Amino acid sequence: DQPRSRGLGDVYKRQTYNLLAYDTGPKKLFEPFLISLDEESEVFDPFEHAGTEFIYMLEGKLEYTVGDQRYILEPGDSLTFDAEQPHRPEAKLQMPIRYLAIIYYDSLDDFNHE
């Protein structure tokens, strides 16, 4: 079961992705999401996509994996990485969990290949 494209208010395996801004113009180069996890949220296999991803923790405690590295994220922590590396929320350590995930696409080609 592969993650599907995430959109405004999508829920995937009880992980809620709220798209915070939507630009329909030809120069869309980023997507900001508010992601919420709860006790029943499933953790899925690592995934990758084009662009650079920035995560900012708002609430809870989360173990997040990028490539072979594991990071413990708490409110106020941030993480930036090349999103073409496999990544995912690995373990839910303190509920509820809420974080911002902003994907910056290096070019329109990156965004169009999603």
Secondary structure, DSSP 8 states (H G I E B T S, - for coil): -------TTEEETTEEEEE-----STT--EEEEEEEE-TT------B--SSEEEEEEEEEEEEEEETTEEEEE-TT-EEEEETTS-EEEEEEEEEEEEEEEEEE-SSHHHHHT-
